[in-house]
Amino acid sequence: MTTHRAPKPLADPNRPVERAVNAALILAVLAGVGWIAGMIYTLVQWPV
C-alpha cells in the first residue's frame, strides 16, 4: 500500500514575503548609495 505525499512547496510557508522583503532592502540600499553619491557630488561641486 502506497501513501500519497503532497509536493513540497518551493518556498518556506512561514516566510511567504521573503522575496518582496529582499527586493525592498536592495532598493533601499541602492537609494541610500545614490543619495550619498549625490551629497558627495554636491559638496565637490559647491562653489568655494
Secondary structure, DSSP 8 states (H G I E B T S, - for coil): ---------SS-TT-TTHHHHHHHHHHHHHHHHHHHHHHHHHHHHS--
